[in-house]
Amino acid sequence: MRRFPNQVYAKGDEPDPRFSLANERTFLAWVRTALALFAAGVALEALDLPAHAGLRAAAALTFVVVGFVATMQAWIGWSRTERALRLSRPLPGPTAGIVVVGGACAAMVVLAVGFAL
């Protein structure tokens, strides 16, 4: 049976299913986070909030960009971890988590300033 993506599944041995499923749950958690960030960005522009228009747009754009970063983290993190499991190598460290947290916090600060003006 052929599995996608080939660059992950073509090498190494099949790991314990519990570890692969845990890796998949982490992937899905990142996807949920990305969807929430996209929804926050869209909601800021869709709702008529009493915030400075420029800062509201900047916060919305930041939420969407950070959501895209979370999506990339989901895919890259899943593939790196699955490859490490298959090759019995040490698991990779986190890559974009601090960017996602920092970006979301920055967007919230910008939005708070927008409400204060």
Secondary structure, 3 states (H helix, E strand, C coil): CCCCCHHHHCCCCCCCHHHHHHHHHHHHHHHHHHHHHHHHHHHHHHCCCCCCHHHHHHHHHHHHHHHHHHHHHHHHHHHHHHHHHHCCCCCCCCCCHHHHHHHHHHHHHHHHHHHHC
